[in-house]
């Protein structure tokens, strides 16, 4: 009976190991995860670029508003 029980234990361990993912499946999953990570980092870079562009636009707009305000306060003298 002990030998039969030991045989079932060994057969169960072999079956458990055999049911795991193969090296090819592991490599495919790793490639998928790497691709996802790369896409996420690209999205972050794009977001940062958009934020920087918005900052530059708002600074340019503020500068033009300030320039317009100073021109209104001190109009140029007309030449005769």
PDB file with one MODEL, atoms N, CA, C and O in Angstrom:
MODEL        1
ATOM      1  N   UNK A   1       0.821  -1.190   0.000  1.00  0.00           N
ATOM      2  CA  UNK A   1       0.000   0.000   0.000  1.00  0.00           C
ATOM      3  C   UNK A   1       0.870   1.261   0.000  1.00  0.00           C
ATOM      4  O   UNK A   1       0.548   2.244  -0.667  1.00  0.00           O
ATOM      5  N   UNK A   2       1.982   1.224   0.759  1.00  0.00           N
ATOM      6  CA  UNK A   2       2.862   2.382   0.815  1.00  0.00           C
ATOM      7  C   UNK A   2       3.425   2.701  -0.572  1.00  0.00           C
ATOM      8  O   UNK A   2       3.521   3.867  -0.957  1.00  0.00           O
ATOM      9  N   UNK A   3       3.801   1.647  -1.323  1.00  0.00           N
ATOM     10  CA  UNK A   3       4.373   1.864  -2.645  1.00  0.00           C
ATOM     11  C   UNK A   3       3.336   2.451  -3.593  1.00  0.00           C
ATOM     12  O   UNK A   3       3.661   3.308  -4.416  1.00  0.00           O
ATOM     13  N   UNK A   4       2.115   2.004  -3.484  1.00  0.00           N
ATOM     14  CA  UNK A   4       1.038   2.527  -4.327  1.00  0.00           C
ATOM     15  C   UNK A   4       0.775   3.995  -4.001  1.00  0.00           C
ATOM     16  O   UNK A   4       0.582   4.811  -4.902  1.00  0.00           O
ATOM     17  N   UNK A   5       0.768   4.325  -2.719  1.00  0.00           N
ATOM     18  CA  UNK A   5       0.579   5.707  -2.301  1.00  0.00           C
ATOM     19  C   UNK A   5       1.737   6.588  -2.801  1.00  0.00           C
ATOM     20  O   UNK A   5       1.509   7.696  -3.286  1.00  0.00           O
ATOM     21  N   UNK A   6       2.962   6.100  -2.682  1.00  0.00           N
ATOM     22  CA  UNK A   6       4.135   6.843  -3.154  1.00  0.00           C
ATOM     23  C   UNK A   6       4.059   7.029  -4.666  1.00  0.00           C
ATOM     24  O   UNK A   6       4.431   8.084  -5.180  1.00  0.00           O
ATOM     25  N   UNK A   7       3.587   6.024  -5.373  1.00  0.00           N
ATOM     26  CA  UNK A   7       3.445   6.119  -6.833  1.00  0.00           C
ATOM     27  C   UNK A   7       2.429   7.204  -7.204  1.00  0.00           C
ATOM     28  O   UNK A   7       2.662   7.977  -8.133  1.00  0.00           O
ATOM     29  N   UNK A   8       1.324   7.266  -6.495  1.00  0.00           N
ATOM     30  CA  UNK A   8       0.324   8.311  -6.752  1.00  0.00           C
ATOM     31  C   UNK A   8       0.882   9.712  -6.447  1.00  0.00           C
ATOM     32  O   UNK A   8       0.612  10.668  -7.174  1.00  0.00           O
ATOM     33  N   UNK A   9       1.646   9.813  -5.387  1.00  0.00           N
ATOM     34  CA  UNK A   9       2.253  11.105  -5.034  1.00  0.00           C
ATOM     35  C   UNK A   9       3.200  11.560  -6.146  1.00  0.00           C
ATOM     36  O   UNK A   9       3.143  12.712  -6.575  1.00  0.00           O
ATOM     37  N   UNK A  10       4.062  10.668  -6.608  1.00  0.00           N
ATOM     38  CA  UNK A  10       5.021  11.005  -7.666  1.00  0.00           C
ATOM     39  C   UNK A  10       4.277  11.343  -8.948  1.00  0.00           C
ATOM     40  O   UNK A  10       4.630  12.305  -9.631  1.00  0.00           O
ATOM     41  N   UNK A  11       3.248  10.564  -9.287  1.00  0.00           N
ATOM     42  CA  UNK A  11       2.470  10.831 -10.499  1.00  0.00           C
ATOM     43  C   UNK A  11       1.773  12.192 -10.393  1.00  0.00           C
ATOM     44  O   UNK A  11       1.698  12.926 -11.378  1.00  0.00           O
ATOM     45  N   UNK A  12       1.275  12.524  -9.226  1.00  0.00           N
ATOM     46  CA  UNK A  12       0.629  13.815  -9.016  1.00  0.00           C
ATOM     47  C   UNK A  12       1.611  14.966  -9.160  1.00  0.00           C
ATOM     48  O   UNK A  12       1.271  15.996  -9.741  1.00  0.00           O
ATOM     49  N   UNK A  13       2.814  14.810  -8.645  1.00  0.00           N
ATOM     50  CA  UNK A  13       3.837  15.855  -8.771  1.00  0.00           C
ATOM     51  C   UNK A  13       4.242  16.055 -10.228  1.00  0.00           C
ATOM     52  O   UNK A  13       4.408  17.187 -10.682  1.00  0.00           O
ATOM     53  N   UNK A  14       4.399  14.958 -10.956  1.00  0.00           N
ATOM     54  CA  UNK A  14       4.761  15.050 -12.369  1.00  0.00           C
ATOM     55  C   UNK A  14       3.641  15.733 -13.147  1.00  0.00           C
ATOM     56  O   UNK A  14       3.910  16.579 -14.001  1.00  0.00           O
ATOM     57  N   UNK A  15       2.396  15.381 -12.865  1.00  0.00           N
ATOM     58  CA  UNK A  15       1.256  15.988 -13.555  1.00  0.00           C
ATOM     59  C   UNK A  15       1.167  17.472 -13.232  1.00  0.00           C
ATOM     60  O   UNK A  15       0.842  18.278 -14.104  1.00  0.00           O
ATOM     61  N   UNK A  16       1.451  17.841 -11.988  1.00  0.00           N
ATOM     62  CA  UNK A  16       1.387  19.245 -11.583  1.00  0.00           C
ATOM     63  C   UNK A  16       2.442  20.069 -12.317  1.00  0.00           C
ATOM     64  O   UNK A  16       2.150  21.166 -12.794  1.00  0.00           O
ATOM     65  N   UNK A  17       3.646  19.557 -12.411  1.00  0.00           N
ATOM     66  CA  UNK A  17       4.728  20.266 -13.099  1.00  0.00           C
ATOM     67  C   UNK A  17       4.451  20.341 -14.593  1.00  0.00           C
ATOM     68  O   UNK A  17       4.744  21.355 -15.225  1.00  0.00           O
ATOM     69  N   UNK A  18       3.897  19.293 -15.157  1.00  0.00           N
ATOM     70  CA  UNK A  18       3.633  19.249 -16.599  1.00  0.00           C
ATOM     71  C   UNK A  18       2.537  20.223 -17.007  1.00  0.00           C
ATOM     72  O   UNK A  18       2.479  20.633 -18.166  1.00  0.00           O
ATOM     73  N   UNK A  19       1.684  20.593 -16.093  1.00  0.00           N
ATOM     74  CA  UNK A  19       0.566  21.488 -16.417  1.00  0.00           C
ATOM     75  C   UNK A  19       0.962  22.966 -16.420  1.00  0.00           C
ATOM     76  O   UNK A  19       0.151  23.814 -16.792  1.00  0.00           O
ATOM     77  N   UNK A  20       2.165  23.284 -16.021  1.00  0.00           N
ATOM     78  CA  UNK A  20       2.608  24.676 -15.972  1.00  0.00           C
ATOM     79  C   UNK A  20       2.850  25.228 -17.373  1.00  0.00           C
ATOM     80  O   UNK A  20       2.865  24.477 -18.348  1.00  0.00           O
ATOM     81  N   UNK A  21       3.040  26.538 -17.468  1.00  0.00           N
ATOM     82  CA  UNK A  21       3.281  27.153 -18.772  1.00  0.00           C
ATOM     83  C   UNK A  21       4.649  26.741 -19.325  1.00  0.00           C
ATOM     84  O   UNK A  21       5.604  26.539 -18.576  1.00  0.00           O
ATOM     85  N   UNK A  22       4.716  26.623 -20.641  1.00  0.00           N
ATOM     86  CA  UNK A  22       5.976  26.261 -21.279  1.00  0.00           C
ATOM     87  C   UNK A  22       6.865  27.499 -21.377  1.00  0.00           C
ATOM     88  O   UNK A  22       6.420  28.617 -21.119  1.00  0.00           O
ATOM     89  N   UNK A  23       8.111  27.288 -21.748  1.00  0.00           N
ATOM     90  CA  UNK A  23       9.046  28.402 -21.893  1.00  0.00           C
ATOM     91  C   UNK A  23       8.567  29.356 -22.984  1.00  0.00           C
ATOM     92  O   UNK A  23       8.737  30.571 -22.876  1.00  0.00           O
ATOM     93  N   UNK A  24       7.975  28.803 -24.023  1.00  0.00           N
ATOM     94  CA  UNK A  24       7.462  29.637 -25.121  1.00  0.00           C
ATOM     95  C   UNK A  24       6.319  30.529 -24.631  1.00  0.00           C
ATOM     96  O   UNK A  24       6.245  31.703 -24.993  1.00  0.00           O
ATOM     97  N   UNK A  25       5.438  29.972 -23.813  1.00  0.00           N
ATOM     98  CA  UNK A  25       4.331  30.754 -23.261  1.00  0.00           C
ATOM     99  C   UNK A  25       4.842  31.837 -22.299  1.00  0.00           C
ATOM    100  O   UNK A  25       4.322  32.952 -22.273  1.00  0.00           O
ATOM    101  N   UNK A  26       5.862  31.492 -21.515  1.00  0.00           N
ATOM    102  CA  UNK A  26       6.449  32.472 -20.604  1.00  0.00           C
ATOM    103  C   UNK A  26       7.080  33.616 -21.378  1.00  0.00           C
ATOM    104  O   UNK A  26       6.932  34.780 -21.004  1.00  0.00           O
ATOM    105  N   UNK A  27       7.791  33.289 -22.468  1.00  0.00           N
ATOM    106  CA  UNK A  27       8.430  34.325 -23.287  1.00  0.00           C
ATOM    107  C   UNK A  27       7.382  35.221 -23.936  1.00  0.00           C
ATOM    108  O   UNK A  27       7.566  36.436 -24.010  1.00  0.00           O
ATOM    109  N   UNK A  28       6.282  34.630 -24.410  1.00  0.00           N
ATOM    110  CA  UNK A  28       5.218  35.412 -25.027  1.00  0.00           C
ATOM    111  C   UNK A  28       4.576  36.355 -24.006  1.00  0.00           C
ATOM    112  O   UNK A  28       4.276  37.504 -24.330  1.00  0.00           O
ATOM    113  N   UNK A  29       4.368  35.886 -22.799  1.00  0.00           N
ATOM    114  CA  UNK A  29       3.778  36.724 -21.746  1.00  0.00           C
ATOM    115  C   UNK A  29       4.724  37.862 -21.368  1.00  0.00           C
ATOM    116  O   UNK A  29       4.282  38.989 -21.143  1.00  0.00           O
ATOM    117  N   UNK A  30       6.040  37.566 -21.295  1.00  0.00           N
ATOM    118  CA  UNK A  30       7.014  38.597 -20.977  1.00  0.00           C
ATOM    119  C   UNK A  30       7.049  39.655 -22.083  1.00  0.00           C
ATOM    120  O   UNK A  30       7.127  40.849 -21.795  1.00  0.00           O
ATOM    121  N   UNK A  31       6.993  39.225 -23.337  1.00  0.00           N
ATOM    122  CA  UNK A  31       6.989  40.172 -24.455  1.00  0.00           C
ATOM    123  C   UNK A  31       5.748  41.054 -24.407  1.00  0.00           C
ATOM    124  O   UNK A  31       5.816  42.250 -24.690  1.00  0.00           O
ATOM    125  N   UNK A  32       4.623  40.462 -24.048  1.00  0.00           N
ATOM    126  CA  UNK A  32       3.371  41.219 -23.937  1.00  0.00           C
ATOM    127  C   UNK A  32       3.480  42.267 -22.836  1.00  0.00           C
ATOM    128  O   UNK A  32       3.081  43.415 -23.032  1.00  0.00           O
ATOM    129  N   UNK A  33       4.017  41.883 -21.679  1.00  0.00           N
ATOM    130  CA  UNK A  33       4.169  42.812 -20.565  1.00  0.00           C
ATOM    131  C   UNK A  33       5.152  43.935 -20.908  1.00  0.00           C
ATOM    132  O   UNK A  33       4.937  45.089 -20.535  1.00  0.00           O
ATOM    133  N   UNK A  34       6.232  43.592 -21.622  1.00  0.00           N
ATOM    134  CA  UNK A  34       7.201  44.615 -22.042  1.00  0.00           C
ATOM    135  C   UNK A  34       6.562  45.611 -22.995  1.00  0.00           C
ATOM    136  O   UNK A  34       6.812  46.814 -22.917  1.00  0.00           O
ATOM    137  N   UNK A  35       5.729  45.094 -23.899  1.00  0.00           N
ATOM    138  CA  UNK A  35       5.046  45.962 -24.855  1.00  0.00           C
ATOM    139  C   UNK A  35       4.087  46.916 -24.144  1.00  0.00           C
ATOM    140  O   UNK A  35       4.008  48.095 -24.487  1.00  0.00           O
ATOM    141  N   UNK A  36       3.377  46.410 -23.176  1.00  0.00           N
ATOM    142  CA  UNK A  36       2.447  47.232 -22.402  1.00  0.00           C
ATOM    143  C   UNK A  36       3.216  48.309 -21.629  1.00  0.00           C
ATOM    144  O   UNK A  36       2.799  49.467 -21.583  1.00  0.00           O
ATOM    145  N   UNK A  37       4.333  47.919 -21.029  1.00  0.00           N
ATOM    146  CA  UNK A  37       5.146  48.883 -20.272  1.00  0.00           C
ATOM    147  C   UNK A  37       5.688  49.979 -21.191  1.00  0.00           C
ATOM    148  O   UNK A  37       5.717  51.152 -20.817  1.00  0.00           O
ATOM    149  N   UNK A  38       6.115  49.593 -22.390  1.00  0.00           N
ATOM    150  CA  UNK A  38       6.633  50.583 -23.338  1.00  0.00           C
ATOM    151  C   UNK A  38       5.532  51.547 -23.771  1.00  0.00           C
ATOM    152  O   UNK A  38       5.763  52.753 -23.861  1.00  0.00           O
ATOM    153  N   UNK A  39       4.333  51.021 -24.042  1.00  0.00           N
ATOM    154  CA  UNK A  39       3.216  51.875 -24.448  1.00  0.00           C
ATOM    155  C   UNK A  39       2.850  52.847 -23.326  1.00  0.00           C
ATOM    156  O   UNK A  39       2.556  54.014 -23.586  1.00  0.00           O
ATOM    157  N   UNK A  40       2.867  52.372 -22.088  1.00  0.00           N
ATOM    158  CA  UNK A  40       2.571  53.250 -20.953  1.00  0.00           C
ATOM    159  C   UNK A  40       3.602  54.364 -20.824  1.00  0.00           C
ATOM    160  O   UNK A  40       3.246  55.514 -20.566  1.00  0.00           O
ATOM    161  N   UNK A  41       4.871  54.032 -21.001  1.00  0.00           N
ATOM    162  CA  UNK A  41       5.899  55.064 -20.889  1.00  0.00           C
ATOM    163  C   UNK A  41       5.785  56.071 -22.026  1.00  0.00           C
ATOM    164  O   UNK A  41       6.028  57.260 -21.821  1.00  0.00           O
ATOM    165  N   UNK A  42       5.418  55.614 -23.224  1.00  0.00           N
ATOM    166  CA  UNK A  42       5.229  56.525 -24.355  1.00  0.00           C
ATOM    167  C   UNK A  42       4.058  57.464 -24.067  1.00  0.00           C
ATOM    168  O   UNK A  42       4.121  58.653 -24.381  1.00  0.00           O
ATOM    169  N   UNK A  43       2.998  56.933 -23.476  1.00  0.00           N
ATOM    170  CA  UNK A  43       1.828  57.747 -23.148  1.00  0.00           C
ATOM    171  C   UNK A  43       2.206  58.817 -22.134  1.00  0.00           C
ATOM    172  O   UNK A  43       1.744  59.954 -22.232  1.00  0.00           O
ATOM    173  N   UNK A  44       3.045  58.462 -21.156  1.00  0.00           N
ATOM    174  CA  UNK A  44       3.481  59.435 -20.157  1.00  0.00           C
ATOM    175  C   UNK A  44       4.306  60.535 -20.804  1.00  0.00           C
ATOM    176  O   UNK A  44       4.146  61.708 -20.467  1.00  0.00           O
ATOM    177  N   UNK A  45       5.187  60.169 -21.732  1.00  0.00           N
ATOM    178  CA  UNK A  45       6.011  61.158 -22.425  1.00  0.00           C
ATOM    179  C   UNK A  45       5.124  62.096 -23.229  1.00  0.00           C
ATOM    180  O   UNK A  45       5.339  63.308 -23.230  1.00  0.00           O
ATOM    181  N   UNK A  46       4.119  61.537 -23.920  1.00  0.00           N
ATOM    182  CA  UNK A  46       3.196  62.367 -24.687  1.00  0.00           C
ATOM    183  C   UNK A  46       2.438  63.330 -23.779  1.00  0.00           C
ATOM    184  O   UNK A  46       2.234  64.491 -24.134  1.00  0.00           O
ATOM    185  N   UNK A  47       2.025  62.855 -22.618  1.00  0.00           N
ATOM    186  CA  UNK A  47       1.295  63.697 -21.677  1.00  0.00           C
ATOM    187  C   UNK A  47       2.177  64.835 -21.177  1.00  0.00           C
ATOM    188  O   UNK A  47       1.723  65.973 -21.060  1.00  0.00           O
ATOM    189  N   UNK A  48       3.424  64.528 -20.885  1.00  0.00           N
ATOM    190  CA  UNK A  48       4.340  65.562 -20.413  1.00  0.00           C
ATOM    191  C   UNK A  48       4.561  66.602 -21.500  1.00  0.00           C
ATOM    192  O   UNK A  48       4.606  67.800 -21.220  1.00  0.00           O
ATOM    193  N   UNK A  49       4.700  66.144 -22.743  1.00  0.00           N
ATOM    194  CA  UNK A  49       4.890  67.078 -23.857  1.00  0.00           C
ATOM    195  C   UNK A  49       3.677  67.983 -24.013  1.00  0.00           C
ATOM    196  O   UNK A  49       3.827  69.179 -24.267  1.00  0.00           O
ATOM    197  N   UNK A  50       2.484  67.432 -23.867  1.00  0.00           N
ATOM    198  CA  UNK A  50       1.266  68.247 -23.968  1.00  0.00           C
ATOM    199  C   UNK A  50       1.192  69.277 -22.845  1.00  0.00           C
ATOM    200  O   UNK A  50       0.773  70.412 -23.068  1.00  0.00           O
ATOM    201  N   UNK A  51       1.590  68.889 -21.660  1.00  0.00           N
ATOM    202  CA  UNK A  51       1.579  69.816 -20.525  1.00  0.00           C
ATOM    203  C   UNK A  51       2.571  70.951 -20.762  1.00  0.00           C
ATOM    204  O   UNK A  51       2.257  72.114 -20.509  1.00  0.00           O
ATOM    205  N   UNK A  52       3.765  70.617 -21.245  1.00  0.00           N
ATOM    206  CA  UNK A  52       4.758  71.651 -21.531  1.00  0.00           C
ATOM    207  C   UNK A  52       4.260  72.603 -22.610  1.00  0.00           C
ATOM    208  O   UNK A  52       4.457  73.814 -22.501  1.00  0.00           O
ATOM    209  N   UNK A  53       3.621  72.078 -23.644  1.00  0.00           N
ATOM    210  CA  UNK A  53       3.086  72.919 -24.719  1.00  0.00           C
ATOM    211  C   UNK A  53       2.011  73.855 -24.164  1.00  0.00           C
ATOM    212  O   UNK A  53       1.970  75.033 -24.518  1.00  0.00           O
ATOM    213  N   UNK A  54       1.144  73.334 -23.301  1.00  0.00           N
ATOM    214  CA  UNK A  54       0.094  74.162 -22.695  1.00  0.00           C
ATOM    215  C   UNK A  54       0.706  75.271 -21.840  1.00  0.00           C
ATOM    216  O   UNK A  54       0.217  76.400 -21.847  1.00  0.00           O
ATOM    217  N   UNK A  55       1.769  74.955 -21.107  1.00  0.00           N
ATOM    218  CA  UNK A  55       2.441  75.969 -20.293  1.00  0.00           C
ATOM    219  C   UNK A  55       3.006  77.079 -21.176  1.00  0.00           C
ATOM    220  O   UNK A  55       2.853  78.264 -20.884  1.00  0.00           O
ATOM    221  N   UNK A  56       3.664  76.670 -22.263  1.00  0.00           N
ATOM    222  CA  UNK A  56       4.247  77.658 -23.178  1.00  0.00           C
ATOM    223  C   UNK A  56       3.154  78.529 -23.794  1.00  0.00           C
ATOM    224  O   UNK A  56       3.320  79.742 -23.920  1.00  0.00           O
ATOM    225  N   UNK A  57       2.038  77.909 -24.179  1.00  0.00           N
ATOM    226  CA  UNK A  57       0.932  78.663 -24.758  1.00  0.00           C
ATOM    227  C   UNK A  57       0.365  79.669 -23.764  1.00  0.00           C
ATOM    228  O   UNK A  57       0.070  80.807 -24.128  1.00  0.00           O
ATOM    229  N   UNK A  58       0.212  79.246 -22.502  1.00  0.00           N
ATOM    230  CA  UNK A  58      -0.361  80.159 -21.517  1.00  0.00           C
ATOM    231  C   UNK A  58       0.605  81.303 -21.206  1.00  0.00           C
ATOM    232  O   UNK A  58       0.170  82.431 -20.973  1.00  0.00           O
ATOM    233  N   UNK A  59       1.905  81.025 -21.200  1.00  0.00           N
ATOM    234  CA  UNK A  59       2.892  82.093 -20.970  1.00  0.00           C
ATOM    235  C   UNK A  59       2.850  83.075 -22.132  1.00  0.00           C
ATOM    236  O   UNK A  59       2.883  84.287 -21.921  1.00  0.00           O
ATOM    237  N   UNK A  60       2.777  82.559 -23.358  1.00  0.00           N
ATOM    238  CA  UNK A  60       2.722  83.431 -24.526  1.00  0.00           C
ATOM    239  C   UNK A  60       1.457  84.285 -24.500  1.00  0.00           C
ATOM    240  O   UNK A  60       1.490  85.468 -24.837  1.00  0.00           O
ATOM    241  N   UNK A  61       0.347  83.678 -24.100  1.00  0.00           N
ATOM    242  CA  UNK A  61      -0.915  84.415 -24.025  1.00  0.00           C
ATOM    243  C   UNK A  61      -0.830  85.495 -22.948  1.00  0.00           C
ATOM    244  O   UNK A  61      -1.288  86.617 -23.158  1.00  0.00           O
ATOM    245  N   UNK A  62      -0.251  85.163 -21.808  1.00  0.00           N
ATOM    246  CA  UNK A  62      -0.105  86.145 -20.723  1.00  0.00           C
ATOM    247  C   UNK A  62       0.801  87.291 -21.165  1.00  0.00           C
ATOM    248  O   UNK A  62       0.545  88.451 -20.843  1.00  0.00           O
ATOM    249  N   UNK A  63       1.857  86.964 -21.902  1.00  0.00           N
ATOM    250  CA  UNK A  63       2.752  88.019 -22.398  1.00  0.00           C
ATOM    251  C   UNK A  63       2.023  88.940 -23.367  1.00  0.00           C
ATOM    252  O   UNK A  63       2.183  90.159 -23.305  1.00  0.00           O
ATOM    253  N   UNK A  64       1.227  88.367 -24.258  1.00  0.00           N
ATOM    254  CA  UNK A  64       0.519  89.214 -25.226  1.00  0.00           C
ATOM    255  C   UNK A  64      -0.545  90.065 -24.540  1.00  0.00           C
ATOM    256  O   UNK A  64      -0.787  91.199 -24.954  1.00  0.00           O
ATOM    257  N   UNK A  65      -1.177  89.539 -23.509  1.00  0.00           N
ATOM    258  CA  UNK A  65      -2.169  90.318 -22.758  1.00  0.00           C
ATOM    259  C   UNK A  65      -1.473  91.462 -22.028  1.00  0.00           C
ATOM    260  O   UNK A  65      -1.971  92.588 -22.013  1.00  0.00           O
ATOM    261  N   UNK A  66      -0.328  91.177 -21.428  1.00  0.00           N
ATOM    262  CA  UNK A  66       0.418  92.220 -20.713  1.00  0.00           C
ATOM    263  C   UNK A  66       0.894  93.294 -21.685  1.00  0.00           C
ATOM    264  O   UNK A  66       0.849  94.483 -21.367  1.00  0.00           O
ATOM    265  N   UNK A  67       1.344  92.889 -22.855  1.00  0.00           N
ATOM    266  CA  UNK A  67       1.804  93.845 -23.853  1.00  0.00           C
ATOM    267  C   UNK A  67       0.646  94.729 -24.318  1.00  0.00           C
ATOM    268  O   UNK A  67       0.805  95.941 -24.465  1.00  0.00           O
ATOM    269  N   UNK A  68      -0.516  94.120 -24.546  1.00  0.00           N
ATOM    270  CA  UNK A  68      -1.682  94.886 -24.970  1.00  0.00           C
ATOM    271  C   UNK A  68      -2.107  95.870 -23.881  1.00  0.00           C
ATOM    272  O   UNK A  68      -2.513  96.992 -24.185  1.00  0.00           O
ATOM    273  N   UNK A  69      -2.019  95.466 -22.647  1.00  0.00           N
ATOM    274  CA  UNK A  69      -2.399  96.341 -21.537  1.00  0.00           C
ATOM    275  C   UNK A  69      -1.453  97.531 -21.430  1.00  0.00           C
ATOM    276  O   UNK A  69      -1.894  98.650 -21.170  1.00  0.00           O
ATOM    277  N   UNK A  70      -0.168  97.303 -21.626  1.00  0.00           N
ATOM    278  CA  UNK A  70       0.780  98.421 -21.531  1.00  0.00           C
ATOM    279  C   UNK A  70       0.622  99.361 -22.711  1.00  0.00           C
ATOM    280  O   UNK A  70       0.826 100.566 -22.565  1.00  0.00           O
ATOM    281  N   UNK A  71       0.265  98.843 -23.871  1.00  0.00           N
ATOM    282  CA  UNK A  71       0.056  99.709 -25.038  1.00  0.00           C
ATOM    283  C   UNK A  71      -1.191 100.570 -24.860  1.00  0.00           C
ATOM    284  O   UNK A  71      -1.231 101.704 -25.337  1.00  0.00           O
ATOM    285  N   UNK A  72      -2.195 100.050 -24.187  1.00  0.00           N
ATOM    286  CA  UNK A  72      -3.412 100.837 -23.935  1.00  0.00           C
ATOM    287  C   UNK A  72      -3.129 101.973 -22.966  1.00  0.00           C
ATOM    288  O   UNK A  72      -3.644 103.079 -23.130  1.00  0.00           O
ATOM    289  N   UNK A  73      -2.310 101.700 -21.953  1.00  0.00           N
ATOM    290  CA  UNK A  73      -2.017 102.709 -20.937  1.00  0.00           C
ATOM    291  C   UNK A  73      -1.150 103.824 -21.493  1.00  0.00           C
ATOM    292  O   UNK A  73      -1.354 104.990 -21.155  1.00  0.00           O
ATOM    293  N   UNK A  74      -0.196 103.490 -22.329  1.00  0.00           N
ATOM    294  CA  UNK A  74       0.723 104.500 -22.860  1.00  0.00           C
ATOM    295  C   UNK A  74       0.680 104.462 -24.385  1.00  0.00           C
ATOM    296  O   UNK A  74       1.554 103.858 -25.007  1.00  0.00           O
ATOM    297  N   UNK A  75      -0.317 105.093 -24.995  1.00  0.00           N
ATOM    298  CA  UNK A  75      -0.384 105.085 -26.458  1.00  0.00           C
ATOM    299  C   UNK A  75       0.764 105.889 -27.046  1.00  0.00           C
ATOM    300  O   UNK A  75       1.244 106.858 -26.456  1.00  0.00           O
ATOM    301  N   UNK A  76       1.181 105.464 -28.207  1.00  0.00           N
ATOM    302  CA  UNK A  76       2.298 106.155 -28.867  1.00  0.00           C
ATOM    303  C   UNK A  76       1.842 107.542 -29.320  1.00  0.00           C
ATOM    304  O   UNK A  76       0.682 107.742 -29.680  1.00  0.00           O
ATOM    305  N   UNK A  77       2.766 108.486 -29.295  1.00  0.00           N
ATOM    306  CA  UNK A  77       2.450 109.839 -29.741  1.00  0.00           C
ATOM    307  C   UNK A  77       2.373 109.859 -31.260  1.00  0.00           C
ATOM    308  O   UNK A  77       3.195 109.252 -31.947  1.00  0.00           O
ATOM    309  N   UNK A  78       1.387 110.557 -31.764  1.00  0.00           N
ATOM    310  CA  UNK A  78       1.225 110.640 -33.205  1.00  0.00           C
ATOM    311  C   UNK A  78       2.157 111.693 -33.747  1.00  0.00           C
ATOM    312  O   UNK A  78       2.341 112.755 -33.151  1.00  0.00           O
ATOM    313  N   UNK A  79       2.742 111.383 -34.884  1.00  0.00           N
ATOM    314  CA  UNK A  79       3.639 112.345 -35.529  1.00  0.00           C
ATOM    315  C   UNK A  79       2.825 113.321 -36.351  1.00  0.00           C
ATOM    316  O   UNK A  79       1.830 112.950 -36.974  1.00  0.00           O
ATOM    317  N   UNK A  80       3.255 114.578 -36.347  1.00  0.00           N
ATOM    318  CA  UNK A  80       2.535 115.602 -37.113  1.00  0.00           C
ATOM    319  C   UNK A  80       3.236 115.914 -38.387  1.00  0.00           C
ATOM    320  O   UNK A  80       2.772 116.754 -39.158  1.00  0.00           O
TER     321      UNK A  80
ENDMDL
END
